[in-house]
Amino acid sequence: MGSASFHHTPVLPSEVLAALSPQADGHYLDCTVGGGGHSRLILAAGGYLTAIDRDGTALAAAQETLAPWGDHVAFWQGNFAHFQPPPDTRYDGVLADLGVSSPQLDQPHRGFSFRDDGDLDMRMDRDQDFTAADVVNTYAEADLADVLFTYGEERYARRIAKAIGRSRPFSSTKDLADTITHAVPPAYRYGRIHPATRTFQALRIVVNQELDSLSEWLTRVPHWLKPHGVVVVISFHSLEDRLVKNAFRNDPRLEVVTKKPLTATPEEQQCNPRSRSAKLRVARYAATASSSAQVL
């Protein structure tokens, strides 16, 4: 899949550039490059960039998109929490745009969306074996309810888990979404968001161990920053945002730049609906922090 079919409009682009303030001699790290939307803007402003993604399809698209910058950009495939910067390398800015990208949602076979029929997959890294079907079809009902409540903040977690238990095995996203829809009360069924939204979020988080990875990454990323370097995180639900807010606030190596998260303007929300739930937080590596600390 080339970059043309993996087009992804970056959220909060002006806010990201303002926070990173890319310089011609700067070195930046995009931990979730996706199709390369934010990275393209950073490179156009100047400097060097390392691009990371777990999704090989996304990384291939980013390589195509960012090819004009030649050796100013390097690529690494894997979980950003497991990244190891080269020896003695620190960054002027680090960016993480969390969650699933629009191209991933738009590919039914990836299983991220309940709006089109596809396999119950939801893997960011297609090389791993564990899929959403494993969670849905093998977890005990009580454990499945805990997953939906904890990671989806789903108020009807027990009802949905019970309905899934009666109807499994599942292999398609449409069958699962239909079962969820019929398991919840009518008022919830026709509410502001699709009744399967929170369940699909919970399954995706568990399949990809997203919160565990984010927590680990947040402890490591300050070590990767130069003095006065900044870390920028865009989150899309409260579980992510809470982790980021607390990590920035409680880490003595960091100074919080955004007391409250930045959100998209009404104009951007109109043009890019994905931006409606986006929250951007920024922290700076404190000048008083030891510049000789080990890079983890």
C-alpha positions in Angstrom: 0.0 0.0 0.0 1.5 3.3 -1.1 1.2 6.7 0.4 -1.6 7.7 -1.8 -3.8 5.0 -0.2 -2.5 5.7 3.3 -3.3 9.4 3.3 -3.7 10.7 6.8 -4.5 14.2 7.7 -2.5 15.1 10.8 -4.4 16.6 13.7 -3.5 19.9 15.4 -0.7 20.5 12.9 -0.1 24.2 13.8 0.0 23.4 17.5 2.5 20.6 17.0 4.8 22.8 14.9 4.5 25.6 17.5 5.4 23.3 20.3 8.3 21.6 18.5 9.6 24.8 16.8 11.8 22.7 14.3 15.2 24.2 13.6 17.5 23.4 10.7 20.1 21.8 12.9 17.6 20.0 15.2 16.9 16.3 15.6 13.3 15.1 16.1 11.6 11.9 16.9 8.2 11.0 15.6 7.1 7.9 17.6 3.9 7.2 15.7 4.7 8.3 12.1 1.6 6.8 10.5 1.5 8.1 6.9 4.0 10.8 7.7 1.7 13.8 8.0 3.3 15.4 11.0 6.8 14.3 10.0 6.4 15.9 6.6 5.6 19.2 8.3 8.5 18.9 10.7 11.0 18.1 8.0 9.7 20.9 5.8 10.5 23.3 8.6 14.1 22.0 8.9 16.2 19.5 10.7 16.6 15.7 10.9 14.0 13.2 12.0 13.7 9.6 13.1 10.3 8.0 12.4 8.8 5.0 14.3 5.7 2.9 13.8 4.5 -0.6 14.8 2.5 -0.9 11.6 4.7 -2.0 8.7 2.1 -0.8 6.2 2.1 2.7 7.7 5.9 2.8 7.9 6.2 1.9 4.2 3.8 4.7 3.3 5.8 7.1 5.4 9.0 6.1 3.7 7.4 6.9 0.4 6.0 10.2 1.6 9.2 11.3 3.3 11.5 10.1 0.5 12.2 13.7 -0.7 14.1 14.4 2.5 16.6 11.7 1.8 19.1 11.1 4.6 17.5 13.7 6.8 15.0 11.0 7.9 15.6 7.5 9.3 13.0 4.8 10.1 12.5 2.2 12.8 9.7 -0.4 13.0 8.5 -1.5 16.4 6.7 -0.5 19.6 7.8 3.0 20.6 8.3 1.9 24.2 11.0 -0.5 23.0 12.9 2.0 20.9 16.6 2.5 21.8 18.2 5.8 20.5 21.7 5.4 19.1 24.5 6.0 21.6 24.8 9.6 22.7 21.7 10.6 20.7 19.2 13.0 22.2 16.4 14.9 20.6 15.2 18.5 20.4 11.7 17.3 20.2 9.7 14.1 20.5 6.1 13.6 19.2 3.6 10.8 19.8 0.2 10.9 18.1 -1.6 8.1 19.8 -4.4 5.8 18.8 -5.5 4.4 15.5 -5.1 6.3 12.2 -7.8 7.1 9.7 -6.3 4.8 7.0 -6.3 1.9 9.5 -9.9 2.5 10.3 -10.7 2.7 6.6 -9.3 -0.8 5.9 -12.0 -3.2 6.9 -9.7 -6.2 6.9 -7.7 -4.7 9.7 -10.8 -5.0 12.0 -10.5 -1.6 13.8 -13.8 -0.3 12.6 -17.3 -1.5 13.4 -18.8 0.4 10.4 -17.5 -2.1 7.8 -17.4 -5.8 7.9 -13.9 -7.3 8.4 -11.9 -9.8 10.4 -11.7 -9.4 14.2 -8.0 -8.5 14.0 -7.1 -5.0 15.4 -3.3 -5.7 15.5 -1.1 -2.7 14.9 1.8 -5.1 14.4 0.7 -7.7 12.0 3.5 -10.0 13.0 2.0 -10.7 16.4 -0.3 -13.6 16.8 -2.8 -12.3 19.4 -5.9 -10.7 17.9 -9.3 -9.3 18.9 -10.9 -12.6 18.1 -8.8 -14.2 20.8 -10.1 -11.8 23.4 -13.7 -12.0 22.3 -13.8 -15.8 21.9 -11.6 -17.1 24.7 -11.9 -14.7 27.7 -14.3 -15.7 30.4 -17.4 -13.5 30.5 -16.3 -11.8 33.8 -12.8 -11.1 32.4 -14.3 -9.8 29.2 -16.6 -7.5 31.2 -13.6 -6.2 33.1 -11.8 -5.4 29.9 -14.7 -3.5 28.5 -15.3 -1.5 31.7 -11.6 -0.8 32.4 -10.4 0.0 28.9 -13.6 1.2 27.2 -15.2 2.8 30.3 -18.3 0.9 29.0 -21.3 1.3 31.4 -23.0 -1.8 30.0 -19.9 -4.0 30.1 -21.6 -6.9 31.8 -24.6 -6.9 29.5 -22.4 -6.8 26.5 -20.0 -9.5 27.8 -23.0 -11.8 28.5 -24.4 -11.3 25.0 -21.0 -12.0 23.5 -20.7 -15.2 25.6 -24.1 -16.4 24.3 -23.3 -15.8 20.7 -19.6 -16.7 20.2 -17.5 -17.6 18.4 -17.2 -14.4 16.4 -15.0 -13.8 13.4 -16.3 -10.6 11.9 -16.6 -7.0 13.1 -20.1 -6.6 11.8 -21.4 -9.6 13.7 -19.8 -8.4 16.9 -21.1 -4.8 16.5 -24.6 -6.1 15.8 -24.5 -8.2 19.0 -23.4 -5.2 21.0 -26.1 -3.0 19.5 -28.8 -5.5 20.5 -27.4 -6.0 24.0 -27.8 -2.4 25.2 -30.9 -0.4 25.9 -32.6 1.4 23.0 -31.8 4.9 24.4 -28.1 3.9 24.4 -28.4 2.2 21.1 -29.4 5.4 19.4 -27.2 7.8 21.3 -24.5 10.2 20.3 -21.9 7.6 19.5 -22.3 4.1 18.1 -22.9 1.6 20.9 -19.9 -0.5 19.8 -17.5 2.4 20.1 -16.3 1.7 23.6 -16.1 -2.0 23.2 -14.0 -1.8 20.1 -11.7 0.7 21.9 -11.2 -1.7 24.8 -10.4 -4.6 22.5 -7.9 -2.6 20.5 -6.2 -1.4 23.7 -5.8 -4.9 25.0 -4.7 -6.5 21.7 -1.9 -3.9 21.3 -1.2 -3.4 25.0 -1.5 0.4 24.3 -1.7 1.7 27.9 1.2 -0.5 29.1 3.3 0.7 26.2 2.4 4.3 26.8 3.2 4.1 30.5 6.6 2.6 29.8 7.3 5.1 27.0 6.4 8.0 29.3 9.1 6.9 31.8 11.7 6.6 29.1 11.1 9.6 26.9 12.6 12.2 29.3 16.0 10.4 29.0 15.8 10.9 25.2 15.5 14.7 25.3 18.2 17.4 25.1 18.0 20.1 27.8 15.0 22.3 27.0 13.8 19.6 24.5 10.1 19.1 24.3 7.8 16.1 24.3 4.4 16.5 22.6 1.6 13.9 23.0 -1.7 13.8 21.3 -4.3 11.5 22.9 -7.8 10.6 21.9 -9.5 9.3 25.0 -9.4 9.9 28.7 -7.4 6.9 29.7 -4.5 8.0 27.5 -4.8 11.7 28.5 -4.8 10.9 32.2 -1.6 8.9 31.9 0.1 11.7 30.0 -1.1 14.4 32.3 0.0 12.6 35.4 3.4 11.5 34.0 4.2 15.1 32.9 3.1 16.5 36.3 4.9 14.0 38.5 8.2 13.6 36.6 10.8 16.0 38.2 12.7 16.0 35.0 9.9 17.7 33.1 8.3 21.1 33.2 4.7 21.2 32.1 4.1 23.7 29.2 0.4 23.1 28.7 -1.5 23.5 32.0 -4.6 22.5 30.1 -4.6 20.4 26.9 -4.8 22.1 23.6 -7.8 21.1 21.4 -8.7 21.6 17.8 -10.4 24.7 16.6 -14.0 24.5 15.4 -12.6 25.0 11.8 -10.3 22.0 12.1 -13.0 19.9 13.7 -15.2 20.6 10.7 -12.5 19.7 8.2 -11.1 16.7 10.1 -13.7 15.0 12.4 -10.9 12.9 14.0 -9.6 16.0 15.7 -12.7 16.5 17.8 -11.5 14.2 20.6 -7.8 15.1 20.3 -5.9 16.6 23.3 -2.4 17.8 23.0 0.0 18.2 26.0 3.5 19.5 26.0 6.3 19.2 28.5 9.9 20.4 28.4 13.0 18.7 29.7 14.0 20.8 32.7 17.3 22.8 32.4 18.2 21.6 35.8 17.9 17.9 34.9 21.2 16.1 34.5 22.3 16.1 30.9 24.6 13.2 31.6 21.8 10.9 32.6 21.8 7.5 30.9 19.7 7.4 27.7 17.3 4.5 28.1 
